[in-house]
Amino acid sequence: MSKMDYFKAKLEATISPMDFMQAAKAEPDKFLVVDVRNAPPHIMKEKIAGATHIPLMNLSDRLAELPKDKTIVVYCWETWCNMAAHAAVILLENGYDVLELSGGIAAWKAVGFNVEAIG
């Protein structure tokens, strides 16, 4: 794969928090945000506001909860975390339209977007 092909594919498969907010504002019913992080409650205290939490380890068993008529935007912790990429593969293999949120919840919080408590 050439560098050009890599970066084109990366842009096709990911969305930044700012681009997501702009797209969701234009088409609010097009997306479903899914938090795929696996962590105990004392570590995972918040999620992106409005996101559905389906841990990666449970995703395959809970696919029926996700609509196929929306673009599923998956996220995990931050750039070093690959759970969202694993989740995207599972979803793509099962016929879903998927984007990975670049930078995960860390990038989301860094730009000041809303989060909410889990639980």
N, CA, C and O atoms as a printed pandas DataFrame, in Angstrom:
     atom_number atom_name residue_name chain_id  residue_number  x_coord  y_coord  z_coord
0              1         N          MET        A               1    0.851   -1.179    0.000
1              2        CA          MET        A               1    0.000    0.000    0.000
2              3         C          MET        A               1    0.892    1.237    0.000
3              4         O          MET        A               1    1.832    1.335    0.789
4              5         N          SER        A               2    0.597    2.157   -0.872
5              6        CA          SER        A               2    1.378    3.390   -0.922
6              7         C          SER        A               2    0.953    4.316    0.216
7              8         O          SER        A               2   -0.088    4.113    0.840
8              9         N          LYS        A               3    1.749    5.302    0.468
9             10        CA          LYS        A               3    1.408    6.295    1.489
10            11         C          LYS        A               3    0.106    6.994    1.132
11            12         O          LYS        A               3   -0.738    7.233    1.996
12            13         N          MET        A               4   -0.050    7.315   -0.129
13            14        CA          MET        A               4   -1.274    7.985   -0.578
14            15         C          MET        A               4   -2.491    7.105   -0.314
15            16         O          MET        A               4   -3.497    7.582    0.213
16            17         N          ASP        A               5   -2.409    5.839   -0.672
17            18        CA          ASP        A               5   -3.525    4.921   -0.432
18            19         C          ASP        A               5   -3.827    4.802    1.056
19            20         O          ASP        A               5   -4.989    4.774    1.462
20            21         N          TYR        A               6   -2.772    4.732    1.869
21            22        CA          TYR        A               6   -2.947    4.633    3.321
22            23         C          TYR        A               6   -3.723    5.834    3.860
23            24         O          TYR        A               6   -4.704    5.668    4.584
24            25         N          PHE        A               7   -3.283    7.041    3.508
25            26        CA          PHE        A               7   -3.931    8.238    4.051
26            27         C          PHE        A               7   -5.345    8.428    3.508
27            28         O          PHE        A               7   -6.218    8.918    4.225
28            29         N          LYS        A               8   -5.580    8.052    2.270
29            30        CA          LYS        A               8   -6.943    8.115    1.742
30            31         C          LYS        A               8   -7.852    7.142    2.490
31            32         O          LYS        A               8   -8.984    7.479    2.836
32            33         N          ALA        A               9   -7.350    5.945    2.733
33            34        CA          ALA        A               9   -8.136    4.946    3.476
34            35         C          ALA        A               9   -8.382    5.404    4.902
35            36         O          ALA        A               9   -9.480    5.232    5.431
36            37         N          LYS        A              10   -7.371    5.984    5.525
37            38        CA          LYS        A              10   -7.518    6.475    6.896
38            39         C          LYS        A              10   -8.598    7.553    6.973
39            40         O          LYS        A              10   -9.427    7.542    7.882
40            41         N          LEU        A              11   -8.587    8.477    6.025
41            42        CA          LEU        A              11   -9.598    9.535    6.014
42            43         C          LEU        A              11  -10.998    8.988    5.741
43            44         O          LEU        A              11  -11.984    9.525    6.245
44            45         N          GLU        A              12  -11.085    7.938    4.957
45            46        CA          GLU        A              12  -12.382    7.324    4.661
46            47         C          GLU        A              12  -12.946    6.584    5.878
47            48         O          GLU        A              12  -14.162    6.467    6.028
48            49         N          ALA        A              13  -12.061    6.088    6.743
49            50        CA          ALA        A              13  -12.479    5.225    7.850
50            51         C          ALA        A              13  -12.581    5.938    9.193
51            52         O          ALA        A              13  -13.061    5.350   10.162
52            53         N          THR        A              14  -12.139    7.192    9.274
53            54        CA          THR        A              14  -12.123    7.904   10.547
54            55         C          THR        A              14  -12.843    9.245   10.427
55            56         O          THR        A              14  -13.085    9.759    9.335
56            57         N          ILE        A              15  -13.172    9.786   11.600
57            58        CA          ILE        A              15  -13.771   11.122   11.657
58            59         C          ILE        A              15  -13.249   11.803   12.914
59            60         O          ILE        A              15  -13.184   11.186   13.977
60            61         N          SER        A              16  -12.883   13.056   12.797
61            62        CA          SER        A              16  -12.399   13.802   13.968
62            63         C          SER        A              16  -13.593   14.264   14.798
63            64         O          SER        A              16  -14.710   14.328   14.285
64            65         N          PRO        A              17  -13.377   14.584   16.065
65            66        CA          PRO        A              17  -14.490   15.103   16.864
66            67         C          PRO        A              17  -15.152   16.339   16.238
67            68         O          PRO        A              17  -16.377   16.458   16.234
68            69         N          MET        A              18  -14.337   17.248   15.713
69            70        CA          MET        A              18  -14.907   18.457   15.108
70            71         C          MET        A              18  -15.720   18.133   13.860
71            72         O          MET        A              18  -16.812   18.669   13.674
72            73         N          ASP        A              19  -15.190   17.255   13.000
73            74        CA          ASP        A              19  -15.930   16.863   11.802
74            75         C          ASP        A              19  -17.205   16.108   12.163
75            76         O          ASP        A              19  -18.234   16.271   11.508
76            77         N          PHE        A              20  -17.133   15.281   13.209
77            78        CA          PHE        A              20  -18.332   14.565   13.643
78            79         C          PHE        A              20  -19.412   15.545   14.092
79            80         O          PHE        A              20  -20.570   15.422   13.694
80            81         N          MET        A              21  -19.035   16.509   14.913
81            82        CA          MET        A              21  -20.034   17.461   15.414
82            83         C          MET        A              21  -20.690   18.221   14.263
83            84         O          MET        A              21  -21.898   18.456   14.282
84            85         N          GLN        A              22  -19.906   18.602   13.274
85            86        CA          GLN        A              22  -20.447   19.305   12.112
86            87         C          GLN        A              22  -21.391   18.391   11.322
87            88         O          GLN        A              22  -22.478   18.816   10.929
88            89         N          ALA        A              23  -20.984   17.145   11.090
89            90        CA          ALA        A              23  -21.818   16.199   10.346
90            91         C          ALA        A              23  -23.095   15.863   11.115
91            92         O          ALA        A              23  -24.173   15.781   10.525
92            93         N          ALA        A              24  -22.976   15.671   12.419
93            94        CA          ALA        A              24  -24.145   15.335   13.239
94            95         C          ALA        A              24  -25.118   16.510   13.324
95            96         O          ALA        A              24  -26.329   16.314   13.419
96            97         N          LYS        A              25  -24.593   17.704   13.291
97            98        CA          LYS        A              25  -25.475   18.882   13.292
98            99         C          LYS        A              25  -26.263   18.960   11.988
99           100         O          LYS        A              25  -27.445   19.305   11.986
100          101         N          ALA        A              26  -25.595   18.634   10.871
101          102        CA          ALA        A              26  -26.253   18.674    9.566
102          103         C          ALA        A              26  -27.246   17.532    9.391
103          104         O          ALA        A              26  -28.302   17.708    8.783
104          105         N          GLU        A              27  -26.902   16.347    9.931
105          106        CA          GLU        A              27  -27.752   15.160    9.804
106          107         C          GLU        A              27  -27.844   14.447   11.153
107          108         O          GLU        A              27  -27.202   13.414   11.344
108          109         N          PRO        A              28  -28.626   14.977   12.086
109          110        CA          PRO        A              28  -28.643   14.445   13.453
110          111         C          PRO        A              28  -29.088   12.996   13.588
111          112         O          PRO        A              28  -28.727   12.342   14.566
112          113         N          ASP        A              29  -29.852   12.476   12.647
113          114        CA          ASP        A              29  -30.340   11.097   12.748
114          115         C          ASP        A              29  -29.471   10.089   12.003
115          116         O          ASP        A              29  -29.813    8.909   11.938
116          117         N          LYS        A              30  -28.365   10.536   11.446
117          118        CA          LYS        A              30  -27.527    9.665   10.629
118          119         C          LYS        A              30  -26.578    8.794   11.446
119          120         O          LYS        A              30  -26.155    7.741   10.969
120          121         N          PHE        A              31  -26.233    9.205   12.662
121          122        CA          PHE        A              31  -25.148    8.562   13.412
122          123         C          PHE        A              31  -25.613    7.960   14.736
123          124         O          PHE        A              31  -26.576    8.419   15.350
124          125         N          LEU        A              32  -24.903    6.926   15.149
125          126        CA          LEU        A              32  -25.014    6.386   16.499
126          127         C          LEU        A              32  -23.589    6.240   17.020
127          128         O          LEU        A              32  -22.769    5.555   16.408
128          129         N          VAL        A              33  -23.296    6.878   18.139
129          130        CA          VAL        A              33  -21.961    6.819   18.741
130          131         C          VAL        A              33  -21.935    5.661   19.725
131          132         O          VAL        A              33  -22.814    5.533   20.578
132          133         N          VAL        A              34  -20.903    4.808   19.594
133          134        CA          VAL        A              34  -20.785    3.631   20.449
134          135         C          VAL        A              34  -19.417    3.621   21.133
135          136         O          VAL        A              34  -18.374    3.649   20.479
136          137         N          ASP        A              35  -19.450    3.580   22.444
137          138        CA          ASP        A              35  -18.262    3.477   23.287
138          139         C          ASP        A              35  -17.943    1.994   23.429
139          140         O          ASP        A              35  -18.744    1.245   23.988
140          141         N          VAL        A              36  -16.797    1.560   22.936
141          142        CA          VAL        A              36  -16.449    0.133   22.968
142          143         C          VAL        A              36  -15.371   -0.181   24.005
143          144         O          VAL        A              36  -14.768   -1.254   23.965
144          145         N          ARG        A              37  -15.129    0.733   24.916
145          146        CA          ARG        A              37  -14.070    0.513   25.906
146          147         C          ARG        A              37  -14.443   -0.594   26.887
147          148         O          ARG        A              37  -15.593   -0.710   27.311
148          149         N          ASN        A              38  -13.446   -1.405   27.238
149          150        CA          ASN        A              38  -13.556   -2.417   28.283
150          151         C          ASN        A              38  -12.795   -1.885   29.487
151          152         O          ASN        A              38  -11.595   -1.626   29.394
152          153         N          ALA        A              39  -13.461   -1.723   30.592
153          154        CA          ALA        A              39  -12.768   -1.267   31.806
154          155         C          ALA        A              39  -13.697   -1.419   32.998
155          156         O          ALA        A              39  -14.919   -1.352   32.857
156          157         N          PRO        A              40  -13.114   -1.624   34.168
157          158        CA          PRO        A              40  -13.947   -1.684   35.367
158          159         C          PRO        A              40  -14.534   -0.305   35.689
159          160         O          PRO        A              40  -13.971    0.717   35.296
160          161         N          PRO        A              41  -15.654   -0.278   36.397
161          162        CA          PRO        A              41  -16.344    0.992   36.683
162          163         C          PRO        A              41  -15.489    2.038   37.393
163          164         O          PRO        A              41  -15.683    3.234   37.180
164          165         N          HIS        A              42  -14.555    1.612   38.226
165          166        CA          HIS        A              42  -13.747    2.614   38.937
166          167         C          HIS        A              42  -12.776    3.339   38.008
167          168         O          HIS        A              42  -12.230    4.378   38.377
168          169         N          ILE        A              43  -12.555    2.804   36.806
169          170        CA          ILE        A              43  -11.696    3.460   35.822
170          171         C          ILE        A              43  -12.533    4.213   34.790
171          172         O          ILE        A              43  -12.187    5.326   34.391
172          173         N          MET        A              44  -13.623    3.605   34.367
173          174        CA          MET        A              44  -14.457    4.187   33.322
174          175         C          MET        A              44  -15.655    4.888   33.955
175          176         O          MET        A              44  -16.687    4.267   34.208
176          177         N          LYS        A              45  -15.509    6.165   34.203
177          178        CA          LYS        A              45  -16.535    6.908   34.917
178          179         C          LYS        A              45  -17.413    7.773   34.018
179          180         O          LYS        A              45  -18.477    8.225   34.439
180          181         N          GLU        A              46  -16.966    8.008   32.765
181          182        CA          GLU        A              46  -17.741    8.865   31.879
182          183         C          GLU        A              46  -17.626    8.391   30.439
183          184         O          GLU        A              46  -16.727    7.633   30.075
184          185         N          LYS        A              47  -18.572    8.865   29.635
185          186        CA          LYS        A              47  -18.604    8.538   28.207
186          187         C          LYS        A              47  -19.045    9.781   27.457
187          188         O          LYS        A              47  -19.491   10.756   28.063
188          189         N          ILE        A              48  -18.921    9.743   26.145
189          190        CA          ILE        A              48  -19.420   10.836   25.325
190          191         C          ILE        A              48  -20.923   10.947   25.538
191          192         O          ILE        A              48  -21.636    9.943   25.526
192          193         N          ALA        A              49  -21.397   12.165   25.732
193          194        CA          ALA        A              49  -22.818   12.388   25.990
194          195         C          ALA        A              49  -23.664   11.782   24.869
195          196         O          ALA        A              49  -23.460   12.071   23.690
196          197         N          GLY        A              50  -24.610   10.941   25.261
197          198        CA          GLY        A              50  -25.516   10.300   24.317
198          199         C          GLY        A              50  -25.009    9.005   23.705
199          200         O          GLY        A              50  -25.748    8.335   22.983
200          201         N          ALA        A              51  -23.761    8.642   23.981
201          202        CA          ALA        A              51  -23.195    7.419   23.397
202          203         C          ALA        A              51  -23.811    6.180   24.035
203          204         O          ALA        A              51  -24.217    6.192   25.198
204          205         N          THR        A              52  -23.870    5.124   23.254
205          206        CA          THR        A              52  -24.264    3.810   23.729
206          207         C          THR        A              52  -22.995    3.080   24.136
207          208         O          THR        A              52  -22.016    3.082   23.390
208          209         N          HIS        A              53  -22.994    2.455   25.309
209          210        CA          HIS        A              53  -21.803    1.722   25.741
210          211         C          HIS        A              53  -22.003    0.234   25.491
211          212         O          HIS        A              53  -22.870   -0.401   26.090
212          213         N          ILE        A              54  -21.188   -0.309   24.597
213          214        CA          ILE        A              54  -21.149   -1.751   24.348
214          215         C          ILE        A              54  -19.676   -2.139   24.348
215          216         O          ILE        A              54  -18.982   -1.918   23.356
216          217         N          PRO        A              55  -19.189   -2.714   25.441
217          218        CA          PRO        A              55  -17.772   -3.088   25.496
218          219         C          PRO        A              55  -17.394   -4.008   24.336
219          220         O          PRO        A              55  -18.183   -4.855   23.918
220          221         N          LEU        A              56  -16.188   -3.830   23.829
221          222        CA          LEU        A              56  -15.703   -4.642   22.714
222          223         C          LEU        A              56  -15.899   -6.126   22.976
223          224         O          LEU        A              56  -16.279   -6.868   22.070
224          225         N          MET        A              57  -15.645   -6.572   24.208
225          226        CA          MET        A              57  -15.757   -7.997   24.516
226          227         C          MET        A              57  -17.186   -8.514   24.384
227          228         O          MET        A              57  -17.392   -9.725   24.304
228          229         N          ASN        A              58  -18.178   -7.623   24.360
229          230        CA          ASN        A              58  -19.586   -8.015   24.221
230          231         C          ASN        A              58  -20.189   -7.661   22.865
231          232         O          ASN        A              58  -21.337   -8.011   22.591
232          233         N          LEU        A              59  -19.443   -6.984   22.029
233          234        CA          LEU        A              59  -19.999   -6.433   20.797
234          235         C          LEU        A              59  -20.613   -7.499   19.887
235          236         O          LEU        A              59  -21.735   -7.322   19.413
236          237         N          SER        A              60  -19.920   -8.571   19.642
237          238        CA          SER        A              60  -20.439   -9.604   18.734
238          239         C          SER        A              60  -21.773  -10.161   19.200
239          240         O          SER        A              60  -22.622  -10.504   18.377
240          241         N          ASP        A              61  -21.968  -10.254   20.514
241          242        CA          ASP        A              61  -23.212  -10.787   21.071
242          243         C          ASP        A              61  -24.339   -9.755   21.105
243          244         O          ASP        A              61  -25.497  -10.108   21.328
244          245         N          ARG        A              62  -24.003   -8.478   20.885
245          246        CA          ARG        A              62  -25.008   -7.416   21.012
246          247         C          ARG        A              62  -25.262   -6.664   19.703
247          248         O          ARG        A              62  -25.823   -5.569   19.713
248          249         N          LEU        A              63  -24.855   -7.246   18.597
249          250        CA          LEU        A              63  -25.028   -6.582   17.304
250          251         C          LEU        A              63  -26.484   -6.226   17.009
251          252         O          LEU        A              63  -26.755   -5.210   16.368
252          253         N          ALA        A              64  -27.412   -7.045   17.466
253          254        CA          ALA        A              64  -28.831   -6.805   17.191
254          255         C          ALA        A              64  -29.323   -5.482   17.802
255          256         O          ALA        A              64  -30.368   -4.970   17.402
256          257         N          GLU        A              65  -28.584   -4.936   18.756
257          258        CA          GLU        A              65  -28.965   -3.663   19.374
258          259         C          GLU        A              65  -28.618   -2.461   18.496
259          260         O          GLU        A              65  -29.054   -1.343   18.770
260          261         N          LEU        A              66  -27.835   -2.691   17.445
261          262        CA          LEU        A              66  -27.360   -1.588   16.614
262          263         C          LEU        A              66  -28.124   -1.524   15.297
263          264         O          LEU        A              66  -28.305   -2.543   14.630
264          265         N          PRO        A              67  -28.570   -0.329   14.925
265          266        CA          PRO        A              67  -29.313   -0.184   13.670
266          267         C          PRO        A              67  -28.378   -0.201   12.466
267          268         O          PRO        A              67  -27.289    0.372   12.506
268          269         N          LYS        A              68  -28.806   -0.850   11.415
269          270        CA          LYS        A              68  -27.993   -0.897   10.191
270          271         C          LYS        A              68  -28.262    0.301    9.286
271          272         O          LYS        A              68  -27.591    0.470    8.268
272          273         N          ASP        A              69  -29.236    1.131    9.646
273          274        CA          ASP        A              69  -29.544    2.297    8.818
274          275         C          ASP        A              69  -28.844    3.568    9.291
275          276         O          ASP        A              69  -29.147    4.663    8.816
276          277         N          LYS        A              70  -27.910    3.420   10.228
277          278        CA          LYS        A              70  -27.133    4.561   10.724
278          279         C          LYS        A              70  -25.655    4.270   10.551
279          280         O          LYS        A              70  -25.245    3.115   10.440
280          281         N          THR        A              71  -24.858    5.329   10.528
281          282        CA          THR        A              71  -23.412    5.170   10.561
282          283         C          THR        A              71  -23.007    5.040   12.022
283          284         O          THR        A              71  -23.281    5.927   12.830
284          285         N          ILE        A              72  -22.361    3.942   12.354
285          286        CA          ILE        A              72  -21.922    3.697   13.721
286          287         C          ILE        A              72  -20.542    4.334   13.888
287          288         O          ILE        A              72  -19.613    4.017   13.144
288          289         N          VAL        A              73  -20.412    5.226   14.859
289          290        CA          VAL        A              73  -19.141    5.886   15.151
290          291         C          VAL        A              73  -18.617    5.276   16.447
291          292         O          VAL        A              73  -19.178    5.487   17.522
292          293         N          VAL        A              74  -17.532    4.515   16.323
293          294        CA          VAL        A              74  -16.975    3.823   17.485
294          295         C          VAL        A              74  -15.791    4.600   18.044
295          296         O          VAL        A              74  -15.064    5.271   17.311
296          297         N          TYR        A              75  -15.614    4.493   19.365
297          298        CA          TYR        A              75  -14.455    5.135   19.983
298          299         C          TYR        A              75  -13.975    4.334   21.178
299          300         O          TYR        A              75  -14.707    3.534   21.760
300          301         N          CYS        A              76  -12.711    4.578   21.525
301          302        CA          CYS        A              76  -12.124    3.994   22.731
302          303         C          CYS        A              76  -11.421    5.103   23.519
303          304         O          CYS        A              76  -11.931    6.221   23.585
304          305         N          TRP        A              77  -10.271    4.818   24.111
305          306        CA          TRP        A              77   -9.617    5.771   25.019
306          307         C          TRP        A              77   -8.947    6.938   24.309
307          308         O          TRP        A              77   -9.333    8.089   24.515
308          309         N          GLU        A              78   -7.956    6.659   23.482
309          310        CA          GLU        A              78   -7.262    7.704   22.730
310          311         C          GLU        A              78   -6.463    7.079   21.601
311          312         O          GLU        A              78   -6.714    5.929   21.240
312          313         N          THR        A              79   -5.514    7.800   21.038
313          314        CA          THR        A              79   -4.843    7.340   19.824
314          315         C          THR        A              79   -4.103    6.024   19.991
315          316         O          THR        A              79   -3.982    5.280   19.018
316          317         N          TRP        A              80   -3.608    5.701   21.169
317          318        CA          TRP        A              80   -2.857    4.459   21.369
318          319         C          TRP        A              80   -3.759    3.251   21.575
319          320         O          TRP        A              80   -3.270    2.123   21.623
320          321         N          CYS        A              81   -5.042    3.461   21.696
321          322        CA          CYS        A              81   -5.996    2.372   21.925
322          323         C          CYS        A              81   -6.530    1.862   20.582
323          324         O          CYS        A              81   -6.888    2.655   19.711
324          325         N          ASN        A              82   -6.581    0.540   20.422
325          326        CA          ASN        A              82   -7.072   -0.001   19.152
326          327         C          ASN        A              82   -8.390   -0.763   19.280
327          328         O          ASN        A              82   -8.782   -1.467   18.349
328          329         N          MET        A              83   -9.081   -0.638   20.415
329          330        CA          MET        A              83  -10.361   -1.318   20.564
330          331         C          MET        A              83  -11.383   -0.847   19.535
331          332         O          MET        A              83  -12.163   -1.657   19.034
332          333         N          ALA        A              84  -11.395    0.435   19.213
333          334        CA          ALA        A              84  -12.346    0.945   18.232
334          335         C          ALA        A              84  -12.070    0.351   16.852
335          336         O          ALA        A              84  -13.005    0.059   16.106
336          337         N          ALA        A              85  -10.805    0.171   16.511
337          338        CA          ALA        A              85  -10.462   -0.438   15.221
338          339         C          ALA        A              85  -10.931   -1.891   15.178
339          340         O          ALA        A              85  -11.456   -2.345   14.161
340          341         N          HIS        A              86  -10.744   -2.617   16.275
341          342        CA          HIS        A              86  -11.245   -3.997   16.342
342          343         C          HIS        A              86  -12.767   -4.020   16.209
343          344         O          HIS        A              86  -13.320   -4.863   15.503
344          345         N          ALA        A              87  -13.440   -3.093   16.887
345          346        CA          ALA        A              87  -14.898   -3.014   16.812
346          347         C          ALA        A              87  -15.347   -2.691   15.389
347          348         O          ALA        A              87  -16.331   -3.252   14.908
348          349         N          ALA        A              88  -14.638   -1.796   14.718
349          350        CA          ALA        A              88  -14.989   -1.429   13.349
350          351         C          ALA        A              88  -14.921   -2.637   12.425
351          352         O          ALA        A              88  -15.781   -2.802   11.559
352          353         N          VAL        A              89  -13.916   -3.478   12.596
353          354        CA          VAL        A              89  -13.793   -4.683   11.771
354          355         C          VAL        A              89  -14.995   -5.600   12.002
355          356         O          VAL        A              89  -15.591   -6.098   11.047
356          357         N          ILE        A              90  -15.345   -5.821   13.255
357          358        CA          ILE        A              90  -16.501   -6.672   13.573
358          359         C          ILE        A              90  -17.765   -6.112   12.919
359          360         O          ILE        A              90  -18.536   -6.854   12.309
360          361         N          LEU        A              91  -17.968   -4.815   13.048
361          362        CA          LEU        A              91  -19.170   -4.196   12.493
362          363         C          LEU        A              91  -19.175   -4.240   10.967
363          364         O          LEU        A              91  -20.204   -4.543   10.364
364          365         N          LEU        A              92  -18.056   -3.946   10.347
365          366        CA          LEU        A              92  -17.975   -4.010    8.883
366          367         C          LEU        A              92  -18.229   -5.425    8.375
367          368         O          LEU        A              92  -18.908   -5.610    7.365
368          369         N          GLU        A              93  -17.686   -6.426    9.070
369          370        CA          GLU        A              93  -17.916   -7.822    8.677
370          371         C          GLU        A              93  -19.383   -8.216    8.778
371          372         O          GLU        A              93  -19.816   -9.186    8.156
372          373         N          ASN        A              94  -20.150   -7.456    9.567
373          374        CA          ASN        A              94  -21.563   -7.758    9.758
374          375         C          ASN        A              94  -22.487   -6.774    9.045
375          376         O          ASN        A              94  -23.675   -6.691    9.354
376          377         N          GLY        A              95  -21.935   -6.036    8.095
377          378        CA          GLY        A              95  -22.764   -5.206    7.232
378          379         C          GLY        A              95  -23.103   -3.816    7.724
379          380         O          GLY        A              95  -24.026   -3.193    7.198
380          381         N          TYR        A              96  -22.391   -3.309    8.714
381          382        CA          TYR        A              96  -22.641   -1.967    9.227
382          383         C          TYR        A              96  -21.753   -0.946    8.523
383          384         O          TYR        A              96  -20.668   -1.278    8.044
384          385         N          ASP        A              97  -22.220    0.293    8.467
385          386        CA          ASP        A              97  -21.410    1.423    8.030
386          387         C          ASP        A              97  -20.741    1.975    9.290
387          388         O          ASP        A              97  -21.426    2.292   10.262
388          389         N          VAL        A              98  -19.414    2.093    9.283
389          390        CA          VAL        A              98  -18.679    2.412   10.506
390          391         C          VAL        A              98  -17.623    3.473   10.248
391          392         O          VAL        A              98  -16.989    3.506    9.193
392          393         N          LEU        A              99  -17.449    4.343   11.242
393          394        CA          LEU        A              99  -16.335    5.276   11.304
394          395         C          LEU        A              99  -15.700    5.169   12.682
395          396         O          LEU        A              99  -16.389    4.917   13.670
396          397         N          GLU        A             100  -14.392    5.361   12.748
397          398        CA          GLU        A             100  -13.700    5.420   14.037
398          399         C          GLU        A             100  -13.490    6.882   14.402
399          400         O          GLU        A             100  -13.009    7.664   13.582
400          401         N          LEU        A             101  -13.845    7.254   15.624
401          402        CA          LEU        A             101  -13.629    8.608   16.117
402          403         C          LEU        A             101  -12.147    8.790   16.435
403          404         O          LEU        A             101  -11.623    8.165   17.357
404          405         N          SER        A             102  -11.487    9.633   15.682
405          406        CA          SER        A             102  -10.050    9.865   15.873
406          407         C          SER        A             102   -9.764   10.403   17.273
407          408         O          SER        A             102  -10.404   11.350   17.732
408          409         N          GLY        A             103   -8.808    9.794   17.932
409          410        CA          GLY        A             103   -8.383   10.271   19.239
410          411         C          GLY        A             103   -9.239    9.829   20.403
411          412         O          GLY        A             103   -8.915   10.130   21.551
412          413         N          GLY        A             104  -10.332    9.119   20.137
413          414        CA          GLY        A             104  -11.187    8.590   21.198
414          415         C          GLY        A             104  -11.761    9.653   22.111
415          416         O          GLY        A             104  -11.867   10.825   21.749
416          417         N          ILE        A             105  -12.127    9.215   23.305
417          418        CA          ILE        A             105  -12.740   10.140   24.259
418          419         C          ILE        A             105  -11.751   11.214   24.714
419          420         O          ILE        A             105  -12.168   12.308   25.094
420          421         N          ALA        A             106  -10.457   10.923   24.682
421          422        CA          ALA        A             106   -9.459   11.917   25.082
422          423         C          ALA        A             106   -9.497   13.129   24.154
423          424         O          ALA        A             106   -9.458   14.266   24.624
424          425         N          ALA        A             107   -9.572   12.900   22.847
425          426        CA          ALA        A             107   -9.647   14.008   21.889
426          427         C          ALA        A             107  -10.971   14.758   22.049
427          428         O          ALA        A             107  -11.016   15.986   21.979
428          429         N          TRP        A             108  -12.038   14.001   22.264
429          430        CA          TRP        A             108  -13.366   14.596   22.454
430          431         C          TRP        A             108  -13.345   15.579   23.627
431          432         O          TRP        A             108  -13.829   16.706   23.516
432          433         N          LYS        A             109  -12.778   15.135   24.747
433          434        CA          LYS        A             109  -12.702   15.981   25.931
434          435         C          LYS        A             109  -11.729   17.142   25.736
435          436         O          LYS        A             109  -11.946   18.235   26.260
436          437         N          ALA        A             110  -10.658   16.904   24.983
437          438        CA          ALA        A             110   -9.649   17.946   24.770
438          439         C          ALA        A             110  -10.228   19.161   24.049
439          440         O          ALA        A             110   -9.795   20.291   24.279
440          441         N          VAL        A             111  -11.207   18.925   23.176
441          442        CA          VAL        A             111  -11.818   20.056   22.476
442          443         C          VAL        A             111  -13.044   20.596   23.222
443          444         O          VAL        A             111  -13.701   21.521   22.745
444          445         N          GLY        A             112  -13.348   20.030   24.370
445          446        CA          GLY        A             112  -14.397   20.567   25.235
446          447         C          GLY        A             112  -15.807   20.101   24.933
447          448         O          GLY        A             112  -16.769   20.747   25.348
448          449         N          PHE        A             113  -15.955   18.981   24.211
449          450        CA          PHE        A             113  -17.291   18.468   23.930
450          451         C          PHE        A             113  -17.844   17.732   25.149
451          452         O          PHE        A             113  -17.089   17.312   26.026
452          453         N          ASN        A             114  -19.158   17.582   25.196
453          454        CA          ASN        A             114  -19.852   17.054   26.358
454          455         C          ASN        A             114  -19.603   15.564   26.608
455          456         O          ASN        A             114  -19.571   14.745   25.690
456          457         N          VAL        A             115  -19.428   15.256   27.893
457          458        CA          VAL        A             115  -19.385   13.874   28.369
458          459         C          VAL        A             115  -20.430   13.755   29.464
459          460         O          VAL        A             115  -20.924   14.754   29.987
460          461         N          GLU        A             116  -20.759   12.509   29.801
461          462        CA          GLU        A             116  -21.719   12.263   30.881
462          463         C          GLU        A             116  -21.242   11.096   31.719
463          464         O          GLU        A             116  -20.477   10.248   31.260
464          465         N          ALA        A             117  -21.709   11.067   32.958
465          466        CA          ALA        A             117  -21.334    9.972   33.861
466          467         C          ALA        A             117  -21.933    8.667   33.375
467          468         O          ALA        A             117  -23.017    8.637   32.792
468          469         N          ILE        A             118  -21.213    7.603   33.623
469          470        CA          ILE        A             118  -21.713    6.254   33.316
470          471         C          ILE        A             118  -22.327    5.703   34.591
471          472         O          ILE        A             118  -21.749    5.808   35.673
472          473         N          GLY        A             119  -23.492    5.122   34.448
473          474        CA          GLY        A             119  -24.105    4.468   35.596
474          475         C          GLY        A             119  -25.253    5.180   36.178
475          476         O          GLY        A             119  -25.841    4.710   37.152
